[in-house]
């Protein structure tokens, strides 16, 4: 699947990830923010909880308890057509010991 966009200079940017990075982030303590950095050049990512729990996702440090998106139990969240130089996912869950699986494509 080839996805391209044009940048502000009209140059074509390839948004197809070729190398996957898998992270298994354990959210040890309930209702505590944990960070998962994505690699530079991330083109797309997906995340889900390994067990049947809701996970809060935020992109701003310290706000995962107030300004967040809920990834509902049994579902996943994805973003594609990205070209990130750096980005950190902020994760939180009401159940301690939850493992969040993240796949990032570079």
Secondary structure, 3 states (H helix, E strand, C coil): CCCEEECCCCCEEECCCCCEEEEEEEECCCCCCEEEEECCCECEEEEEECCCCCEEEECCCCCCCCCCEEECCCCEEEECCCCECCEEEEEECCCCCEEEEEEEEC
